[in-house]
């Protein structure tokens, strides 16, 4: 394919814009990550800050360099937590959920945690997110050995403000005032104490002054109008790298620093803690762990070698000669030598001799560049096509006439479109096919016609399939040069998400019912307790009165009725109290078979003659861990309920005790059931059964289908 230079430039700019957009999408948001295939990961890096932070970038760069030097080279997975001061437990839970899914089957061997937030996150979440992984911690100024786990080691972050102060004394022999910028972290105060301890004599001669600056404006104010023979020290601050150059130009005194690269643009020099070096040391510790060393045997590395650095331009600005520099000091931004600065002119003076050769070389170079541009464009097209086909959503692109311009493989798979239809790109055949797959073809086709009639609208809707799947469709116009040239629709399978939401609603309803039952039980227990006290007095007085009267007294019969009614009420109170009682169960290993036989023996004495009681007990039923009193109460209430449902008979009550694997439908309804065989206790009767309305209220307290005075409505509630 041959393209003109202008066409090549236009296509390159458009493709670069697309790549930039994809890069921004991948680099922003609370969960920034480098995507890698779902294979075992040698090294995972958790960085507290975001991808745009220069300190974090320097640390990660040092780690990559050290790991790339391994044999074979190791490419780490880097996750930017983007931890802010406002990040709290909710944000941590989202991170944990995200990483639990992303690294569920990755088998991470070593985790490097950079900065405090990432270190604390790893200490809390390592066992659940990265079980078995060993850890290297870095970017922390101190670490409580009591928190150290046998699977961890690390390198401590140590600043060198006293080394920077020594450099300032050497470069400025007449130094009188040393201004230390402090913020809410207290790093400035710590630096002042370190300088006073390391240079007691010099700190007496030079005035050390702390100036608090928590904002950019306060930082600018802190360095204004400084007297002669002054200097400024920048300590650890996340504000500095954003305003370093402006701060340098605003300040009339030399500025020194303690960190690289964040402070380099604004300082004259210093003994600097270098983020890249710190990252290399942490990665080297990770390589030792991968080689088989025990992290518990590797002590925390205390300090990384600092860089002694000065800036040439700042030396010239303040008239400091190079001869004042200490040995081993790096000089940054040093101007080129005469040869380096005038090489083009010197080479041009001999260009006449080589004019013809240069022309030939230039032509060959242009031809090569054009060929490289063509190959680069082909590569870009190939990359875009691969990206288009690799995304998880199905994508369909139609032009302004409604014809299919493109679609990815995921779209074809979601809709099950056969190859012959996708190859022809026949819109009518495609619409007919997809309409045959959805649950409501008419509504689907009507929606498609509305999108054709209104190309400027952006919509999101759900499409239900006949097979039960649900797709979420997001359709938006495709713009080019401010005009609509087509429409892009993406399709995502949300069946699992919707089912999860339905299950959540079902569980919420169950919770509400349980809370209602608990509230009713509490209310009933309170009323029954007071009522029981009243019944005690009524029954006691009635019995005493009856004993004092002769048997022929006309009030004896009425007192018998009172006593009978009181005893019936007392029984009702006992059931209510049993229903509302909240004593903890006495759990122990108990066999069920004796409880079943004892209950049936008790029921045979009271059951009507027309009711047959049968027990089917399989041999070898193992014991269970339960409260035997509760088991007895459940069995007795269920059997009594079944007997009452059959009236005087004829009928049969059957109790089945067995041990077997749970049916598939039961495990589907109760996913929390343990694996293996379960003990099953089933009670059945030949009564009239319950309709749907009765079944829905069967376990409600005080609900009964019996006539007034025949039931309390508490039997099944106690069972529940």
Secondary structure, DSSP 8 states (H G I E B T S, - for coil): ----HHHHHHHHHHHHHHHHHHHHHHH-SS-EE----SS--SEEEEESS-TT-HHHHHHHHHHHHHHHTSSS----EEEE----TT--HHHHHHHHHHHHHHTTTT---EEEEESHHHHHHHHHHHHHHSTT-EEEEEEES---GGG--TTEEEEE----HHHHHHHHHHH-TT--EEEEEE-TT-HHHHHHHHHHHH-HHHHHHSEEEEEE--SHHHHHHHTSS--SSEEEE--S-TTHHHHHHHHHHH-SSEEE-SEETTTGGG-SEEEEEEHHHHHHHHHHHHHHHHTT--GGGS--EE----EEEEEHHHHHHTT--GGGS-TT-EEES----HHHHSHHHHHHHTTTTTHHHHHHHHHHHHHHHHHHHHHHHHHHHHHHHHHHHHSSSEEEEEETTS-EEEE-HHHHHHHT--HHHHHHT-HHHHHHHHHHHBS-HHHHHHHHHHHHH-TT--EEEEEEBTTS-EEEEEEEEEEETTEEEEEEEEEEE-HHHHHHHHHHHHHHHHHHHHHHHHHHHHHHHHHHHHHHHHHHHHHHHHHHHHHHS-TT-THHHHHHHHHHHHHHHHHHHHHHHHHH-------EEE-SHHHHHHHHHHHHTTS-TEEEEEEEE-TT---EEE-HHHHHHHHHHHHHHHHHHHTTEEEEEEEEEEEE---HHHHHH-TTS-SS-EEEEEEEE-S----HHHHHTTTSTT--SS-TTT--S-HHHHH-
